[in-house]
Amino acid sequence: MAITLPDLLADPALGLVAEGTAPPPAQPIQWVAVTELEDPRPFLNGAEVVLTTGVRLKTGAAQRAFVRRAHEAGALAIGFGVGLTHRRIPAAVLAEADVVGLAAFSVPYEVPFIAIGKKVADALSAAQYAGLEELLQGHAVLASALLGAGGLTALLGELARMLGTDVALFQYGTRIADARRSGAPRPPASSPRAAAPGRAASPADGDAAPAGSHDPAPMVPTTWHRVPIATGLKDRCTLAIAEPYAHAAVVDYAKSLISVELTNQARNRTGARTATGQLLEDVVRGTLTGPEAAARLASSGIDTTARHAVLIVDVASGQRRSLRTLPLPYGWDRLSTGLVDERLVLVLPAPASPDPAPLDPAELSRYLHGAGLTACIGVGGAYAQPTGLRWSYFEAREALQRGQAVNRADRLSLTSLLMSSADVPLADLAAETLRPLDDFDEAHGAGLVTTLQRYLDLDGSVAAVAAGLALHRNTIRYRLQQVVTLTGYDPAVTADRVHLYLALRVRALG
């Protein structure tokens, strides 16, 4: 433990005598500076005890100036060696020390300055050794907590205990783990405030719960000290420590452990989502059905005897790689997730009735936006059995075509049902039907496909299509006749209209 001036003065082996009226400070002594210079300031860093015999301090002015300069440099006290140049501490030194509030003490002639320096050095060395030993013990405790069953939460719990304050871990702007200091109860369960629409919660939000959070006991500190965590991802990962906080070396080690753990978690998410995605793809393609599909899904945590809804997250093409490792916010992270066609597929159990805090796709959308992703979410209906999972998937994929942040399927459409069967070659049929129109449009810029799409969307109203495209009705009729000539299908005939409609819908669904 570091030594203080009262400790030095209380040591009978040194025989130091406090003089003057300024009380000895309780601040730890950082060093002992021996000097006979009139101006010791260039050689002081602060928190030192300055020892001198005053051999050059022959006048009262020089003595007072020496005290002022030592005080300006941050010295804790002046120790004056008596019995050599001066029989006692000069009155000018004591008077000026009293004025500036600097402690002063006399050092007997028989006590060498080196004895005081050794006393302080030994104390500093012991304190440094104790701190190093404590740090190594802290390293072992944190590593053991992380490697145990508690994982990151246990590590943060030990760190909070060591620091005596609350800590939390934020990734992509949302809180993924936290811990409170030992002995501090969590606040009572209440309706946690969600993050403001359009952004995810951050450490600066105080007691705001993260987007998607259903934690009944949110953290409530008002000010965070934020420490960045390097993970190799552009995820804005931050370790937040509640103020007041003074730097502790154990935090640097905790940062390293957290960084390694989050990197491992990202790698594990990639593997798990790839494997689950392959399973889901087999189910939705119809190549895995019946009891075998139910058993395989159950091994991935999906009980097909209960109803589930499928959510599909689609992001901009340049952001799709991030879906492999993207952590999900609290509540969403327990869902089975997989990658199908470079989209993130989440299998959401139908909420129990009543469920006080069901997962809301709008909260997930806000989290994705806060993570910097241009994302759309398609939400299918909730059905049981592997077949129901297929239906929900194609409903969600069809709903994505609306392009909103969150898109819910209205009902199971004929297109979705047909596309849920791998035995129906809809994509090939659609390409064969529309290829003549595509080729003609590319060669002549005729807009036949656009005109046909508008005609079908507007229930066959030539007038409405003409108004929407700002064209004459006869132009619309001429284009529709070209459709008949090129494809052999007449959009005015019900059977042909259904065929053309399905071809356009299948193309839109990819």
Residue pairs with C-beta under 8 A, 6 or more apart in sequence:
1 123
1 126
1 127
1 130
2 28
2 29
2 123
2 124
2 127
3 28
3 29
3 119
3 120
3 123
3 124
4 24
4 25
4 26
4 27
4 28
4 29
5 24
5 25
5 26
5 29
5 49
5 76
5 77
5 103
5 105
6 24
6 26
7 123
8 14
8 16
8 29
8 49
8 116
8 119
8 120
9 16
9 17
9 18
9 24
9 105
11 119
13 115
14 107
14 111
14 115
14 116
14 119
15 108
15 110
15 111
16 79
16 105
16 106
16 107
16 108
16 111
16 116
17 105
17 106
17 108
18 24
18 103
18 104
18 105
19 89
19 94
19 104
19 105
19 106
20 94
20 97
20 98
20 103
20 104
21 98
22 97
22 98
22 100
22 101
22 102
22 103
22 104
23 103
24 77
24 103
24 105
25 76
25 77
25 103
27 47
27 76
28 47
28 127
29 47
29 48
29 49
29 76
29 120
29 123
30 45
30 46
30 47
30 48
30 124
31 45
31 47
31 48
31 49
31 120
31 124
32 48
32 49
32 51
32 113
32 116
32 117
32 120
32 121
33 40
33 43
33 44
33 48
33 49
33 50
33 51
33 75
34 51
34 52
34 113
34 117
35 43
35 50
35 51
35 52
36 52
36 53
36 54
36 55
36 56
37 43
37 56
38 56
38 57
38 62
38 65
38 66
39 65
39 66
39 69
40 50
40 52
40 66
40 69
40 70
40 73
40 75
41 69
41 70
41 72
41 73
44 50
44 70
44 73
44 74
44 75
45 73
45 74
46 73
46 74
46 75
47 74
47 75
47 76
48 74
48 75
48 76
49 75
49 76
49 77
49 78
49 79
49 116
49 120
50 70
50 75
50 77
50 78
50 79
51 78
51 79
51 80
51 81
51 107
51 113
51 116
51 117
52 66
52 78
52 79
52 80
52 81
53 80
53 81
53 84
53 85
53 86
54 63
54 66
54 80
54 81
54 85
54 86
54 90
54 93
55 84
55 85
56 62
57 63
57 66
57 90
57 93
60 90
60 91
60 92
61 92
63 90
63 92
63 93
63 96
64 92
64 93
64 95
64 96
66 93
67 78
67 93
67 96
67 97
67 100
67 102
68 96
68 100
70 78
70 102
71 100
71 101
71 102
75 102
76 103
77 102
77 103
77 104
77 105
78 93
78 97
78 102
78 103
78 104
78 105
79 104
79 105
79 106
79 107
79 113
79 116
80 86
80 89
80 90
80 93
80 104
80 105
80 106
80 107
81 106
81 107
81 109
81 113
82 88
82 89
82 106
82 107
82 108
82 109
83 108
83 109
84 109
88 106
89 104
89 106
93 104
94 104
97 103
97 104
107 113
107 116
131 249
135 249
135 250
135 253
138 162
138 250
138 253
139 250
139 253
141 158
141 162
142 155
142 158
142 159
142 250
142 253
142 254
142 257
143 257
145 154
145 155
145 157
145 158
146 152
146 154
146 155
146 257
146 261
148 154
150 157
151 261
152 169
152 176
152 177
152 258
152 261
152 262
153 177
153 178
153 179
155 254
155 257
155 258
155 261
156 167
156 168
156 169
156 177
156 178
156 179
157 179
159 167
159 179
159 250
159 251
159 254
160 166
160 167
160 179
160 180
160 181
160 182
161 181
161 182
162 248
162 250
163 181
163 241
163 245
163 248
163 250
163 251
164 181
164 182
165 181
165 221
165 241
165 242
165 243
165 244
165 245
166 178
166 179
166 180
166 181
166 184
166 219
166 221
166 241
166 242
167 178
167 179
167 239
167 240
167 241
167 242
168 175
168 177
168 178
168 179
168 203
168 219
168 224
168 239
168 240
169 175
169 176
169 177
169 178
169 229
169 237
169 238
169 239
169 240
169 258
170 176
170 201
170 202
170 203
170 210
170 236
170 237
170 238
170 239
170 240
171 231
171 235
171 236
171 237
171 238
171 262
171 327
172 200
172 235
172 236
172 237
172 326
172 327
172 367
172 370
172 371
172 372
173 199
173 200
173 201
173 202
173 210
173 211
173 236
173 367
173 370
173 371
174 195
174 200
174 201
174 210
174 211
174 212
174 213
174 329
174 330
174 367
174 370
175 201
175 209
175 210
175 213
175 215
175 219
175 330
176 327
176 329
176 330
176 333
178 219
180 186
180 219
186 217
187 217
187 218
187 220
188 217
189 216
189 217
190 216
192 207
192 208
192 209
192 213
192 215
192 216
192 218
193 207
193 208
193 209
193 218
194 201
194 208
194 209
194 211
194 213
194 363
195 201
195 205
195 208
195 209
195 210
195 211
195 366
195 370
197 366
198 366
198 369
199 211
199 366
199 369
199 370
200 210
200 211
200 329
200 366
200 367
200 369
200 370
200 371
201 208
201 209
201 210
201 211
201 213
202 238
203 224
203 226
203 238
203 240
204 224
206 220
206 221
206 222
206 223
207 218
207 219
207 220
207 221
207 222
208 218
209 215
209 218
210 329
210 330
210 367
211 329
211 363
211 364
211 366
211 367
211 370
212 328
212 329
212 330
212 331
212 332
212 359
212 360
212 363
212 364
212 366
212 367
213 329
213 330
213 331
214 330
214 331
214 357
214 359
215 330
219 242
221 242
221 243
223 242
223 243
224 240
224 241
224 242
224 243
225 240
225 241
225 242
225 243
225 245
226 238
226 239
226 240
226 241
227 238
227 239
227 240
227 241
227 251
227 255
228 237
228 238
228 239
229 237
229 238
229 239
229 255
229 258
229 259
229 262
230 237
230 255
230 259
231 237
231 259
231 262
231 263
231 266
232 263
233 266
233 322
233 325
234 322
234 372
235 327
235 371
237 258
237 262
239 251
239 254
239 255
239 258
241 251
265 327
266 325
266 327
267 325
269 324
269 325
269 326
269 327
270 324
270 325
272 337
273 323
273 324
273 337
273 338
273 339
273 344
274 324
274 338
274 339
275 338
276 300
276 336
276 337
276 338
276 339
277 338
277 339
277 340
277 345
278 338
279 288
279 296
279 297
279 300
279 338
280 338
280 340
280 345
280 347
280 389
280 393
281 338
281 340
281 341
282 288
282 293
283 289
283 293
283 297
283 386
283 389
283 390
284 340
284 389
284 390
284 393
284 394
284 420
285 422
286 390
286 420
286 421
286 422
286 423
287 422
288 296
288 386
289 386
289 387
290 386
293 304
293 386
294 304
294 305
294 385
294 386
297 303
297 304
297 386
297 389
298 304
300 336
301 336
302 308
302 336
302 347
302 389
303 349
304 384
304 385
304 386
304 388
304 389
305 384
305 385
306 349
306 350
306 384
307 349
307 350
307 382
307 383
307 384
307 388
308 347
308 348
308 349
308 350
308 382
308 383
308 384
308 388
308 389
308 392
309 347
309 348
309 350
309 379
309 380
309 381
309 382
309 383
309 392
309 396
310 345
310 346
310 347
310 348
310 379
310 380
310 389
310 392
310 393
310 395
310 396
311 345
311 346
311 347
311 348
311 361
311 364
311 377
311 378
311 379
311 380
311 396
312 340
312 343
312 344
312 345
312 346
312 377
312 378
312 380
312 393
312 396
312 397
312 400
313 323
313 343
313 344
313 345
313 346
313 364
313 368
313 375
313 376
313 377
314 343
314 375
314 376
314 377
314 378
314 400
315 322
315 323
315 368
315 373
315 374
315 375
315 376
316 373
316 374
319 373
319 374
320 342
320 343
322 371
322 373
323 339
323 342
323 343
323 344
324 339
326 344
326 371
326 373
327 333
328 335
328 337
328 346
328 364
328 367
329 363
329 364
329 367
331 357
331 359
332 346
332 359
332 364
332 367
335 346
335 347
335 348
336 346
336 347
337 344
337 345
337 346
337 347
338 344
338 345
339 345
340 393
341 510
345 393
347 389
348 359
348 382
350 382
351 358
351 359
361 377
361 379
361 406
361 408
362 405
362 406
364 377
365 375
365 377
365 405
365 406
368 375
368 377
369 375
369 405
375 405
376 400
376 403
376 404
376 405
376 406
376 407
377 400
377 405
377 406
377 407
378 395
378 396
378 397
378 398
378 399
378 400
378 407
378 409
379 396
379 399
379 406
379 407
379 408
379 409
380 391
380 392
380 393
380 394
380 395
380 396
380 399
380 409
381 391
381 392
381 395
381 409
381 411
381 412
382 392
383 389
383 391
383 392
390 420
391 412
391 416
391 417
391 420
393 420
394 416
394 417
394 419
394 420
395 409
395 412
395 413
395 416
396 409
397 416
397 419
397 509
397 510
398 409
398 413
398 415
398 416
398 505
398 509
399 407
399 408
399 409
400 407
401 407
401 508
401 509
409 416
414 502
415 502
415 505
415 506
415 509
418 424
418 426
418 502
419 426
419 506
419 509
426 502
426 506
427 506
429 502
429 503
429 506
430 502
430 503
430 504
430 506
430 507
431 507
433 487
433 489
433 499
433 500
433 503
434 449
434 487
434 503
434 504
434 507
436 486
436 487
437 448
437 449
437 452
437 483
437 486
437 487
438 449
440 446
440 448
440 482
440 486
441 447
441 448
441 449
446 479
446 482
447 469
447 479
448 479
448 482
448 483
448 486
449 504
450 469
451 465
451 469
451 476
451 479
451 480
451 483
452 479
452 480
452 483
452 491
452 500
452 504
453 504
454 464
454 465
454 468
454 469
455 461
455 462
455 465
455 476
455 480
455 491
456 491
456 497
456 500
456 501
456 504
458 464
458 465
458 468
460 491
460 492
460 497
462 473
462 476
462 477
462 480
463 473
465 471
465 476
466 472
466 473
466 475
466 476
469 476
480 491
480 492
483 489
483 490
483 491
483 500
484 490
484 491
487 500
489 496
489 499
489 500
490 496
490 497
491 497
491 500
